[in-house]
Amino acid sequence: MPIPGYDEDDLDEMLEQRLEERNDDSFLTPRQRERYENGDSLLDILDEDDIHRLLD
């Protein structure tokens, strides 16, 4: 999900940090976790609502 004015790599790193800080295994579904572990970007995996929730 491209966000104008922001570097996607920076946003993805920020989401990864927030996900690690939460240490919440229930945040990602098993399928999303598998995609993430296989190298997919969190920006591609998560929908807009999930991204906002993770950043709050």
Secondary structure by P-SEA (a helix, b strand, c coil): cccccccaaaaaaaaaaaaaaacccccccaaaaaaaaacccccccccaaaaaaaac
